[in-house]
Amino acid sequence: MKEKLTLSNLVLISVIFGLLLVSALFAGCTQSTTSTPATTAATTVPVTTVATPVAAATTAVPTTVVTTATPAPTYTATEGNLVAYTAASLTGASSSIGPAFTKAYPNHKVAFNLDGTQALKTQVEAGAYADVFISASNSYTNTLKSEGYFVNDSVKTLTTNYIIVILPASNPANIKSLSDLAKPGVKIAMAAGTVPVGSATMTVLNNSAKSTYGEAWKNSTISNVVTYETSEPAVATKVSLGEVDAGFVYQSTAAASASGTYKTIAIPAKDNYLQTYTIGILKGSTNKAIAADFEQFMLSSAGQQILANYGFTAPKTS
């Protein structure tokens, strides 16, 4: 009986062992199958999921360029110091006018805001402070006068100026006469039509076409214009630097330049345009007495001599 029990126990142990072995094998199989998704999940983490927002950010960069306008110059009324808004073509003369005025009227100084007359007019209309306004065009003076900016009876004719053609001293295009301005390849600088010297230049071209050279010459000359500047000195600068072959400026610019700076081509009086400059006291001036002194100085023989030294011509009396 004891021997049977021992055998039965052995059989039972064997069965139990077998079941444990099967369970272990089953568990091992189960573990290997569940590890597959974990591996898959690890390898399928997409790198592109973080790249998408980056791409979106780069496409969000604005395509338009924002520009900031250059602020207009501002001047403050100061006792004894005059502010004169002055046509840019008087830039050279202003360097002599200032000291001469101070010498004639001790303790009085003048600050010049030099720019194209069209720009000066806009600044005044925008509320910029000035005591005196010197214009290279009657049209702008008349507009400001009609708008109420001037002490009307103070507006006077100051000086006059003719148009001339200037060339670089080396004359690379070999320009010898006005007719050569129409030659293919010639590069010309002019002032924009809104600038007094620019509108005067167009009058010269129209007059010259009618009297001598014809419409084809005028059209070819205009087609050779490679730059339209916003002031008369800017045209002269283009020529002096050799960036263009010719430029239309006032004769005062050529007369005031250092010897050897330019070659010039005169425009016949019958075709030329006499630009008239005016001077006037602005109604908003808080220095009207000094402004009146400055205007008187500019109209005096001393002031007129300075202008003549810089190539300006006396106002017509008729």
C-alpha positions in Angstrom: 0.0 0.0 0.0 2.8 2.3 0.8 4.5 1.5 -2.5 1.3 2.4 -4.5 1.1 5.6 -2.7 4.6 6.5 -3.6 3.9 5.7 -7.3 0.8 7.8 -7.3 2.6 10.7 -5.8 5.2 10.4 -8.5 2.6 10.4 -11.2 0.9 13.4 -9.5 4.1 15.3 -9.3 4.8 14.6 -13.0 1.4 15.9 -14.0 1.9 19.0 -12.0 5.3 19.6 -13.4 4.0 19.1 -16.9 1.3 21.6 -16.3 3.8 24.1 -14.9 6.0 23.6 -18.0 3.1 24.2 -20.4 2.1 27.3 -18.4 5.6 28.7 -18.6 5.7 28.1 -22.3 2.4 29.7 -22.8 3.4 32.7 -20.7 6.6 33.0 -22.8 4.6 33.1 -26.0 2.3 35.6 -24.6 5.1 37.9 -23.5 6.7 37.9 -27.0 3.5 38.8 -28.7 2.8 41.7 -26.4 6.2 43.2 -26.9 5.7 43.7 -30.6 3.3 46.7 -30.3 5.7 48.3 -27.9 8.5 48.0 -30.4 6.2 49.3 -33.2 5.1 52.2 -31.1 8.7 53.2 -30.4 9.7 53.1 -34.1 6.7 54.9 -35.4 7.0 58.1 -33.4 7.0 60.6 -36.4 9.7 63.2 -36.5 7.6 65.2 -39.0 5.0 66.0 -36.3 7.3 68.6 -34.8 8.4 69.9 -38.3 5.0 70.9 -39.4 4.6 73.9 -37.0 8.1 75.0 -38.0 7.1 75.1 -41.7 3.9 77.0 -40.8 6.0 79.6 -38.9 8.3 80.2 -41.9 5.4 80.8 -44.2 4.0 83.3 -41.8 6.8 85.8 -42.4 5.2 89.0 -43.9 5.8 89.5 -47.6 5.4 93.3 -47.5 8.3 95.6 -46.6 7.4 98.4 -44.2 9.3 101.7 -44.9 9.6 104.6 -42.6 9.3 108.1 -44.1 12.1 110.5 -43.3 10.7 113.1 -40.9 10.5 116.6 -42.1 13.0 119.0 -40.4 11.6 120.9 -37.5 12.7 124.3 -36.2 11.7 126.1 -33.1 11.1 129.8 -33.0 14.0 131.4 -31.1 14.5 135.1 -30.5 17.3 136.5 -32.7 17.5 133.4 -34.8 15.7 133.4 -38.2 14.4 130.2 -39.9 14.4 130.6 -43.7 12.9 127.8 -45.8 14.9 128.2 -49.0 15.0 126.7 -52.5 17.8 124.1 -52.8 19.3 125.9 -55.7 20.4 128.6 -53.3 22.5 126.1 -51.3 25.8 127.6 -52.5 24.7 131.2 -52.0 23.4 130.5 -48.5 26.9 129.9 -47.2 27.7 133.5 -47.9 24.3 135.0 -47.1 24.2 133.8 -43.5 27.5 135.4 -42.3 26.8 138.6 -44.3 23.4 139.0 -42.7 24.8 138.5 -39.2 27.5 141.1 -40.0 24.9 143.6 -41.1 22.6 142.8 -38.2 24.7 141.7 -35.2 23.2 139.1 -32.9 20.9 138.0 -35.6 21.4 134.6 -37.3 19.7 132.7 -40.0 19.2 128.9 -40.2 18.4 127.6 -43.8 16.2 124.7 -44.5 17.3 123.9 -48.0 15.1 121.6 -50.1 13.1 121.5 -53.3 10.5 124.2 -53.2 7.7 121.6 -53.6 9.0 119.9 -50.4 9.3 123.1 -48.5 5.7 124.0 -49.4 4.5 120.7 -48.2 6.3 121.1 -44.9 4.8 124.5 -44.3 1.3 123.2 -45.1 2.0 120.4 -42.6 2.6 122.9 -39.8 6.4 123.2 -39.8 7.7 126.4 -38.4 9.5 129.0 -40.6 9.9 132.8 -40.6 10.8 133.3 -44.3 10.0 131.4 -47.4 12.2 131.7 -50.5 10.7 129.9 -53.5 12.1 129.0 -56.9 8.7 129.1 -58.4 5.9 131.6 -58.4 3.3 128.8 -58.6 4.2 127.5 -55.1 4.3 131.0 -53.7 0.9 131.8 -55.1 -0.5 128.6 -53.7 0.7 129.3 -50.2 -0.4 132.9 -50.5 -3.9 131.8 -51.5 -4.0 129.4 -48.5 -3.2 132.2 -46.1 0.4 131.3 -45.1 2.0 134.6 -46.1 2.0 138.2 -44.9 0.8 139.1 -48.3 2.3 142.5 -48.8 5.7 141.0 -47.8 6.0 138.8 -50.9 8.6 140.2 -53.3 10.5 139.1 -56.3 14.0 138.2 -55.2 16.1 137.1 -58.2 16.0 135.1 -61.4 17.8 132.2 -63.0 18.2 130.6 -66.4 18.5 126.9 -67.3 21.8 125.5 -68.6 23.2 122.1 -69.5 26.2 120.8 -67.5 28.5 117.9 -68.5 31.2 116.1 -66.5 34.6 117.8 -67.0 35.8 114.7 -68.9 32.7 114.8 -71.2 32.7 111.0 -71.8 29.8 111.1 -74.2 31.5 113.8 -76.3 28.5 116.1 -76.2 29.2 119.3 -78.1 25.7 120.8 -78.7 22.1 120.4 -77.6 21.5 118.2 -80.6 23.9 115.6 -79.1 21.6 115.1 -76.1 19.4 112.9 -78.4 22.2 110.5 -79.4 21.6 106.8 -78.4 23.2 105.9 -75.2 23.5 109.3 -73.7 22.5 109.4 -70.0 20.8 112.5 -68.8 19.7 113.7 -65.3 16.7 116.0 -64.9 14.6 117.2 -61.9 11.1 115.8 -61.5 8.3 117.7 -63.0 7.1 118.8 -59.5 10.5 120.5 -58.9 10.6 124.1 -60.3 13.8 123.4 -62.4 12.2 120.2 -63.7 9.1 122.0 -65.1 11.4 124.8 -66.4 13.5 122.1 -68.2 10.5 120.7 -70.0 9.6 124.2 -71.2 13.2 124.5 -72.6 12.8 121.2 -74.4 9.5 122.2 -75.9 10.8 125.6 -77.0 13.9 124.1 -78.5 11.9 121.4 -80.3 9.6 124.0 -81.9 12.3 126.5 -82.8 15.2 124.3 -83.9 15.5 120.6 -83.3 12.0 119.1 -83.8 9.8 116.7 -81.9 11.9 113.6 -82.7 14.9 115.3 -81.0 12.8 116.1 -77.9 11.4 112.6 -77.6 14.9 111.0 -78.0 16.3 113.4 -75.4 13.6 112.6 -72.9 14.1 108.9 -73.5 17.7 109.4 -72.6 16.8 110.6 -69.1 17.8 108.0 -66.7 17.0 109.7 -63.4 14.5 112.4 -62.2 15.8 114.0 -59.0 13.8 115.8 -56.3 16.1 118.9 -56.2 18.3 120.9 -58.5 21.6 120.2 -56.5 20.9 116.5 -56.8 21.0 116.7 -60.6 24.3 118.5 -60.4 25.7 115.8 -58.1 24.8 113.1 -60.6 26.8 115.0 -63.2 29.8 115.8 -61.0 30.1 112.1 -60.0 30.0 111.0 -63.6 26.9 109.0 -63.1 25.3 110.7 -66.1 26.6 112.4 -69.2 24.5 115.6 -68.9 22.1 117.4 -66.6 19.7 120.3 -66.8 20.3 122.8 -63.9 20.2 126.5 -63.2 23.1 128.6 -64.6 23.8 129.7 -61.0 25.0 126.1 -60.2 27.5 126.2 -63.0 28.7 129.7 -62.2 29.2 128.9 -58.5 31.0 125.6 -59.1 34.8 125.2 -58.7 36.8 125.7 -61.9 37.0 122.5 -63.9 34.0 120.8 -62.3 31.8 121.0 -65.3 31.6 121.8 -69.0 28.5 123.7 -70.0 26.2 124.1 -73.0 24.3 127.3 -73.1 20.6 127.4 -74.1 19.7 130.3 -76.4 17.6 133.0 -74.7 14.8 132.6 -77.1 14.3 129.0 -76.0 15.4 129.4 -72.4 13.2 129.8 -69.3 13.7 132.6 -66.8 12.9 131.2 -63.4 11.6 133.9 -60.9 12.4 133.5 -57.2 10.3 135.1 -54.5 10.8 135.9 -50.9 8.1 136.4 -48.3 7.4 136.5 -44.5 5.2 133.7 -43.2 2.2 134.7 -41.1 3.1 132.2 -38.4 6.5 133.8 -37.7 7.1 135.0 -34.2 10.2 136.9 -35.5 8.5 139.2 -38.0 10.7 142.2 -37.3 13.9 140.1 -37.9 12.3 138.5 -40.9 11.6 142.0 -42.3 15.3 142.8 -41.7 16.4 139.7 -43.6 14.1 140.4 -46.5 15.4 143.9 -46.7 19.0 142.6 -46.7 18.3 140.1 -49.5 16.7 142.9 -51.6 19.5 145.3 -50.9 22.5 145.8 -53.1 24.6 143.7 -50.7 22.2 140.8 -50.9 21.8 141.1 -54.6 25.6 141.2 -55.1 25.9 137.9 -53.3 23.3 136.3 -55.5 25.1 137.7 -58.6 28.3 136.2 -57.4 26.6 132.8 -57.4 25.3 133.2 -61.0 21.8 134.6 -60.3 20.4 137.4 -62.4 18.7 140.6 -61.2 14.9 140.6 -61.2 13.3 142.2 -64.2 11.9 145.6 -63.3 9.3 145.8 -66.0 
